[in-house]
Amino acid sequence: MPQYYVNRNVQANGDHEVHQTTGCPYPADEPNRIYLGHFANCHGAVTEARKYYTQVNGCAYCAPDCHTQ
C-alpha cells in the first residue's frame, strides 16, 4: 500500500496537498510534511489529512483521483 503525507505549506488557493511518499515529481521538503500513513488509495489519505487541515486536495500528479480543480 502506498504511503502518504500532507504538505504543511498552504497553496495560493488555501489547499494543503496530499502526496505519495515516493514517485511524486513535486514532493514537499521533509520538514514540511506530516506523515499520514499507508492507505489503499488517496481517498483514505485525504480523510486523514482533514484531521489536520480543513482545506485539503490531492496532488494532481501523484494523487490525481483526489485532485479537484
Phi, psi and omega in degrees: 000141179292154175256147184228159172216163175246140180284127177293331181282133181276143175283168181302330181271002178098356181282147165252121187272141175264131182230156168282152182286339179230149173085000180274131178286348181230062182285153173280153175297149183312313182293346182259019183245144167245116180291132182257328179122189178270133177220148179294332179204175184291338183298318177295323179292321178296319177300316178295319180297332179290350172287339180258321185222144180278329181255102185232146179215148176282147176297135181296339185261318184250350176222053187296333179294341181249007180271131175241154182287000000 
